[in-house]
Amino acid sequence: MIITKTPFRMSFFGGGTDIPEFFREHGGAVISTTFDKYCYVTVRHLPPFFDYHTELSYSQIERVTAVEDIDHPAVREAMKAMDMHDIRLTYEADLPARTGLGTSSSFAVGMLNAFYALKGKYADKERLAKEAVHLERVLCREAGGWQDQIAAAYGGLNRIDFHGDSFDVTPIIISPERKARLEENLLLFFTGFVRFSSEIQKASKTLEEKTAQLKEMLAMVDDAEAVLEDKTRDLDDFGRLLDASWRLKRQTGGRVSTDEIDALYEKALAAGALGGKLLGAGGGGFLLFYVPKEKQPAVMETLSSLMHVPFAFENGGTRVIHYSPEIYIPRGESK
């Protein structure tokens, strides 16, 4: 039996520039972090006592005899690509799916990690990230960028640069004290709205229509990195940049935000937040705000109708947390 633990991510700057159609021409970069909310994937070989060959348990339960009959596209395509048979897979998570935290990509990375471990093989973070990108964007033909898969695989607070058909992951060099202050000044709220990121991507403006905004958002990555790494800079500028970036992102598509979310955002700013954003492609999910500590009680009161989700940064990325080797004999074969 294998159990993997893979973190979710929050993206601060550069979202949208991680889409290949953009970064292959203009370059791309994001700043993001993973935090201490995870998905867990358990995989083992299914004992040969049942009239089905694969059992999946996620938001629904599937029992099938042929891999081609699996409804879940990521599981089906990953099993075909890695020649997986006769398995039982279970998915659990600390936070709901389709809420802007890269949950589907964290699942893809954790599943691939578990599949390799079940085969007795080691896959490094780069391989897991690249194969998860290929799984979701090519095999499953889902719209979107590359940052979620990379963040889930590597973990930590990083700048990720995209170029050609590759990427570079560079940890943000920040003192422990400054990083702790950044974490302390971030508040996360669940709006209760759930949506498909791929559908928001399809509904956004064409690349040509939003190229100007994406270029400005890309430039903000350098500014935000400088704020984090230069201890002489006012850390509150990070929050002000978040506000500027969010207002730019809202110009990239009509479904990025809603009237309800806009109202919540403006109420938080009036109460003392310096900036924030809706995480993910937009349309619902989690709202993140940068709020100086002395203003946090007022913001918490203003947004008391929403669920506050405490969190802490994490640095581990995906990992195998349980490994119990087992003897697997394919059906129809004798020992």
C-alpha positions as CSV (number, residue, x, y, z in Angstrom):
1,M,0.0,0.0,0.0
2,I,1.2,3.5,-0.9
3,I,0.0,6.8,0.6
4,T,1.1,10.1,-0.8
5,K,0.6,13.6,0.7
6,T,0.6,16.5,-1.7
7,P,0.1,20.2,-0.7
8,F,-2.3,22.7,-2.3
9,R,-0.9,26.0,-3.5
10,M,-1.8,29.7,-3.4
11,S,-0.6,31.8,-6.3
12,F,0.4,35.4,-5.6
13,F,1.6,36.9,-8.9
14,G,1.9,36.1,-12.5
15,G,-1.1,33.8,-12.9
16,G,-2.0,33.5,-16.6
17,T,1.6,34.0,-17.8
18,D,2.1,30.3,-17.2
19,I,0.0,29.4,-20.2
20,P,2.2,28.0,-23.0
21,E,0.6,30.1,-25.7
22,F,1.7,33.2,-23.8
23,F,5.1,32.3,-22.3
24,R,6.5,30.7,-25.4
25,E,6.3,34.2,-27.0
26,H,6.6,36.6,-24.1
27,G,8.1,34.5,-21.2
28,G,6.2,33.8,-18.0
29,A,6.8,33.8,-14.3
30,V,4.8,33.3,-11.1
31,I,5.3,33.6,-7.4
32,S,3.4,31.0,-5.4
33,T,3.6,29.0,-2.2
34,T,2.3,25.7,-1.0
35,F,0.6,25.6,2.4
36,D,-0.4,23.1,5.1
37,K,-3.6,21.8,3.5
38,Y,-3.1,18.5,1.5
39,C,-4.7,15.8,-0.6
40,Y,-3.9,12.2,0.2
41,V,-3.9,9.5,-2.4
42,T,-3.9,5.8,-1.3
43,V,-3.1,3.2,-3.9
44,R,-2.8,-0.6,-3.6
45,H,-3.3,-3.6,-5.8
46,L,-6.9,-4.9,-5.7
47,P,-7.1,-8.4,-4.3
48,P,-8.3,-10.8,-7.0
49,F,-11.6,-11.7,-5.3
50,F,-13.9,-9.3,-7.1
51,D,-15.7,-9.3,-10.4
52,Y,-14.2,-5.8,-11.1
53,H,-10.5,-5.0,-11.6
54,T,-10.3,-1.3,-10.6
55,E,-12.0,0.5,-7.7
56,L,-11.8,4.3,-7.3
57,S,-13.1,6.3,-4.4
58,Y,-13.2,10.1,-4.7
59,S,-16.4,12.2,-4.9
60,Q,-18.0,9.1,-6.3
61,I,-17.2,5.4,-6.4
62,E,-16.2,3.6,-9.6
63,R,-15.8,-0.1,-10.0
64,V,-14.8,-1.2,-13.5
65,T,-13.2,-4.2,-15.3
66,A,-11.4,-2.2,-18.0
67,V,-9.3,0.9,-17.6
68,E,-11.0,2.4,-20.6
69,D,-14.3,2.4,-18.7
70,I,-13.1,4.7,-15.9
71,D,-15.0,8.0,-15.9
72,H,-12.3,10.0,-14.1
73,P,-10.2,11.3,-17.0
74,A,-7.0,11.9,-15.0
75,V,-7.1,8.4,-13.4
76,R,-8.0,6.8,-16.7
77,E,-5.2,8.5,-18.7
78,A,-2.6,8.0,-16.0
79,M,-3.3,4.3,-15.6
80,K,-3.1,3.9,-19.4
81,A,0.2,5.9,-19.6
82,M,1.8,4.0,-16.8
83,D,0.3,0.6,-17.6
84,M,-1.4,0.3,-14.2
85,H,-3.8,-2.6,-13.5
86,D,-5.8,-4.1,-10.7
87,I,-5.7,-1.2,-8.3
88,R,-7.8,0.4,-5.6
89,L,-7.3,4.2,-5.4
90,T,-8.8,6.5,-2.7
91,Y,-8.6,10.3,-2.7
92,E,-9.1,12.5,0.4
93,A,-8.4,16.2,0.9
94,D,-8.4,18.8,3.6
95,L,-10.2,21.4,1.4
96,P,-12.9,21.1,-1.3
97,A,-12.0,20.7,-5.0
98,R,-12.6,23.3,-7.7
99,T,-11.9,26.2,-5.4
100,G,-8.8,27.8,-6.9
101,L,-6.1,26.1,-4.9
102,G,-4.8,23.8,-7.7
103,T,-6.5,20.8,-6.2
104,S,-6.8,18.8,-9.4
105,S,-3.1,19.3,-10.1
106,S,-2.2,18.3,-6.6
107,F,-4.2,15.1,-7.1
108,A,-2.5,14.4,-10.4
109,V,1.0,14.9,-8.9
110,G,0.1,12.8,-5.8
111,M,-1.4,10.0,-8.0
112,L,1.6,9.8,-10.2
113,N,3.9,9.7,-7.2
114,A,1.8,6.9,-5.8
115,F,1.8,4.9,-9.0
116,Y,5.6,5.1,-9.3
117,A,6.0,4.0,-5.7
118,L,3.6,1.1,-6.3
119,K,5.9,0.0,-9.1
120,G,8.9,0.3,-6.8
121,K,10.3,3.3,-8.7
122,Y,11.4,6.7,-7.6
123,A,10.3,9.8,-9.5
124,D,11.9,13.1,-8.7
125,K,10.0,16.4,-8.4
126,E,10.9,17.6,-11.9
127,R,9.6,14.4,-13.5
128,L,6.4,14.4,-11.5
129,A,5.7,18.1,-12.4
130,K,6.3,17.5,-16.1
131,E,4.3,14.3,-16.3
132,A,1.4,15.9,-14.4
133,V,1.4,18.8,-16.8
134,H,1.4,16.3,-19.7
135,L,-1.4,14.4,-18.1
136,E,-3.7,17.3,-17.5
137,R,-3.0,19.5,-20.4
138,V,-2.2,17.0,-23.2
139,L,-3.8,13.6,-22.3
140,C,-6.9,15.1,-20.6
141,R,-7.0,18.2,-22.9
142,E,-7.8,20.5,-20.0
143,A,-7.2,24.2,-20.5
144,G,-4.9,26.0,-18.1
145,G,-1.3,26.7,-17.3
146,W,1.6,24.8,-15.7
147,Q,2.2,26.4,-12.3
148,D,-0.1,24.2,-10.2
149,Q,1.6,21.0,-11.1
150,I,5.0,22.4,-10.5
151,A,4.1,24.0,-7.1
152,A,2.5,20.8,-5.9
153,A,5.5,18.7,-6.8
154,Y,8.2,21.0,-5.5
155,G,6.5,22.7,-2.5
156,G,7.7,25.9,-0.8
157,L,7.7,29.7,-1.6
158,N,9.1,30.0,-5.1
159,R,9.5,32.0,-8.2
160,I,8.7,29.7,-11.2
161,D,9.9,30.9,-14.7
162,F,8.5,29.5,-17.9
163,H,10.3,29.4,-21.2
164,G,10.1,27.3,-24.4
165,D,8.9,23.9,-23.2
166,S,10.6,24.0,-19.8
167,F,10.6,25.8,-16.5
168,D,12.9,26.9,-13.6
169,V,12.0,26.8,-9.9
170,T,13.9,29.3,-7.7
171,P,13.2,29.5,-4.0
172,I,12.4,33.1,-2.7
173,I,15.4,34.1,-0.5
174,I,13.6,35.6,2.5
175,S,14.6,35.6,6.2
176,P,12.6,33.4,8.5
177,E,11.4,36.5,10.4
178,R,10.2,38.2,7.3
179,K,8.5,35.1,5.9
180,A,6.7,34.6,9.3
181,R,5.5,38.2,9.1
182,L,4.2,37.6,5.5
183,E,2.4,34.5,6.6
184,E,0.9,36.4,9.6
185,N,-0.4,39.1,7.4
186,L,-2.3,36.8,5.0
187,L,-5.9,35.9,5.7
188,L,-7.7,33.2,3.7
189,F,-11.5,33.0,3.3
190,F,-13.8,30.4,1.6
191,T,-16.5,32.1,-0.4
192,G,-18.6,28.9,-0.8
193,F,-18.6,29.2,-4.6
194,V,-17.2,26.3,-6.5
195,R,-16.3,26.3,-10.2
196,F,-14.2,24.5,-12.8
197,S,-11.0,26.3,-13.6
198,S,-10.9,25.0,-17.1
199,E,-14.3,26.5,-17.8
200,I,-13.2,29.9,-16.5
201,Q,-10.2,29.6,-18.8
202,K,-12.3,28.9,-21.8
203,A,-14.6,31.8,-21.0
204,S,-11.8,34.4,-20.6
205,K,-10.8,36.8,-23.3
206,T,-8.6,35.6,-26.2
207,L,-4.8,35.7,-25.7
208,E,-4.6,38.7,-28.0
209,E,-7.2,40.6,-26.1
210,K,-5.5,40.2,-22.7
211,T,-1.8,40.2,-23.7
212,A,-1.2,43.8,-22.5
213,Q,-2.6,43.0,-19.0
214,L,-0.6,39.7,-18.8
215,K,2.6,41.6,-19.6
216,E,1.9,44.0,-16.8
217,M,1.2,41.1,-14.5
218,L,4.4,39.5,-15.5
219,A,6.4,42.7,-14.7
220,M,4.8,42.7,-11.2
221,V,6.6,39.3,-10.5
222,D,9.9,41.1,-10.4
223,D,8.5,43.9,-8.2
224,A,7.0,41.4,-5.7
225,E,10.2,39.3,-5.6
226,A,12.1,42.5,-4.7
227,V,9.7,43.4,-2.0
228,L,10.1,39.9,-0.4
229,E,13.8,39.6,-0.6
230,D,14.9,43.2,0.2
231,K,14.6,43.6,3.9
232,T,14.8,47.4,3.6
233,R,11.5,47.4,1.6
234,D,8.1,47.8,3.3
235,L,6.5,44.4,3.3
236,D,3.1,46.1,3.1
237,D,4.0,46.9,-0.5
238,F,3.3,43.2,-1.2
239,G,-0.3,43.7,-0.3
240,R,-0.5,46.8,-2.5
241,L,0.9,44.9,-5.4
242,L,-1.7,42.2,-4.8
243,D,-4.4,44.8,-5.2
244,A,-2.9,46.1,-8.4
245,S,-2.5,42.6,-9.8
246,W,-6.0,41.6,-9.0
247,R,-7.5,44.7,-10.7
248,L,-5.5,43.8,-13.8
249,K,-6.6,40.2,-13.7
250,R,-10.3,41.3,-13.5
251,Q,-9.8,42.8,-17.0
252,T,-8.8,39.5,-18.5
253,G,-12.3,38.0,-18.6
254,G,-15.9,38.6,-17.5
255,R,-16.1,35.5,-15.4
256,V,-12.9,36.1,-13.4
257,S,-15.0,37.7,-10.7
258,T,-18.7,38.3,-9.8
259,D,-20.6,41.2,-8.3
260,E,-20.8,39.3,-5.0
261,I,-17.0,38.7,-4.9
262,D,-16.3,42.3,-5.9
263,A,-18.5,43.6,-3.0
264,L,-16.7,41.3,-0.5
265,Y,-13.3,42.5,-1.8
266,E,-14.1,46.2,-1.5
267,K,-15.6,45.7,2.0
268,A,-12.3,44.0,3.1
269,L,-10.3,46.9,1.7
270,A,-12.5,49.4,3.5
271,A,-11.9,47.5,6.7
272,G,-8.1,47.7,6.4
273,A,-6.9,45.1,3.9
274,L,-4.2,46.5,1.6
275,G,-4.9,44.0,-1.2
276,G,-5.9,40.6,-2.1
277,K,-7.2,38.3,-4.9
278,L,-9.4,35.5,-5.7
279,L,-7.2,32.4,-6.0
280,G,-7.2,30.4,-9.2
281,A,-8.7,31.1,-12.5
282,G,-11.6,33.1,-10.9
283,G,-15.3,32.8,-10.5
284,G,-15.3,31.6,-6.9
285,G,-13.5,29.6,-4.3
286,F,-11.0,31.2,-1.9
287,L,-10.3,34.9,-1.3
288,L,-6.9,35.8,0.0
289,F,-6.1,39.1,1.6
290,Y,-3.0,40.9,2.9
291,V,-3.9,42.6,6.1
292,P,-1.6,44.3,8.6
293,K,-2.0,42.6,12.0
294,E,-3.7,45.6,13.7
295,K,-6.4,45.7,11.0
296,Q,-7.2,42.0,11.1
297,P,-10.0,42.1,13.7
298,A,-11.9,44.6,11.6
299,V,-11.5,42.6,8.4
300,M,-12.5,39.4,10.2
301,E,-15.6,41.1,11.5
302,T,-16.4,42.5,8.0
303,L,-16.1,39.1,6.4
304,S,-17.7,37.2,9.3
305,S,-20.2,35.6,6.8
306,L,-17.3,33.7,5.2
307,M,-15.3,30.8,6.6
308,H,-11.9,31.8,7.7
309,V,-9.3,29.2,7.0
310,P,-6.1,29.4,9.1
311,F,-3.0,28.1,7.4
312,A,0.8,28.0,7.5
313,F,3.4,27.8,4.7
314,E,4.9,24.4,3.9
315,N,8.1,23.4,2.1
316,G,7.9,19.7,1.4
317,G,5.9,19.3,-1.8
318,T,4.5,15.9,-2.7
319,R,5.9,12.9,-0.7
320,V,5.2,9.3,0.1
321,I,4.2,9.1,3.7
322,H,3.5,5.3,3.8
323,Y,5.1,2.6,1.8
324,S,4.3,-1.1,2.3
325,P,5.7,-3.3,-0.5
326,E,3.4,-6.0,-1.6
327,I,3.6,-9.0,-4.0
328,Y,1.5,-8.4,-7.1
329,I,0.5,-11.3,-9.3
330,P,-1.5,-10.2,-12.4
331,R,-4.8,-11.9,-12.7
332,G,-4.6,-15.1,-14.7
333,E,-1.0,-15.8,-13.7
334,S,0.2,-18.2,-11.0
335,K,3.0,-17.5,-8.5
